[in-house]
Amino acid sequence: MKYFPPPQTKKDFGVKLRLYESVGVSEYWLVHPNDQTILVFSLKEGTYGTPTIYKAPDDVPVQLFPEFFIPLAEVFLVF
């Protein structure tokens, strides 16, 4: 999971996204505290497709731990 301030947006959607995809990172999360959203890129057949967008108060599933969910309503209380 990565929190990023707005000036880093291009780097996170470009360089880092391609890097993580190329080394096989199964999930790449981008956190937008102002919008209270998380974009989840999931690796399928070696590439990230369109991200799934979760917005508070959604619960976000964690691919590595299928029984585990992150409650966004609680996450964004700290921002």
C-alpha positions, -999 to 999 in steps of 0.1 A, spaced: 0 0 0 13 34 -8 0 68 3 10 96 -20 7 133 -21 -6 148 -54 28 158 -68 38 121 -69 8 110 -89 26 108 -123 55 88 -108 32 64 -90 10 58 -121 39 55 -144 74 45 -133 64 26 -101 34 9 -116 55 -5 -145 83 -14 -121 61 -33 -97 43 -50 -126 76 -61 -142 88 -78 -110 55 -95 -103 41 -76 -74 6 -92 -70 -12 -61 -58 -3 -24 -59 -25 0 -39 -26 37 -43 -43 56 -14 -60 90 -21 -69 104 14 -86 135 0 -110 114 -20 -111 86 6 -104 61 -21 -80 33 -27 -71 21 -62 -61 -16 -62 -41 -29 -92 -41 -67 -93 -16 -87 -114 -33 -110 -139 -13 -128 -166 17 -106 -158 0 -73 -162 -21 -48 -142 -54 -40 -158 -79 -14 -148 -77 -9 -110 -106 -17 -87 -116 15 -69 -128 13 -33 -143 43 -14 -150 47 23 -169 30 39 -160 0 17 -141 -29 30 -111 -38 8 -102 -75 4 -65 -84 6 -55 -109 -21 -27 -125 0 -51 -131 29 -86 -139 14 -103 -138 48 -89 -104 57 -106 -71 48 -94 -35 55 -123 -12 66 -117 21 48 -140 40 72 -114 34 99 -83 39 76 -94 74 67 -101 85 102 -63 92 105 -62 116 75 
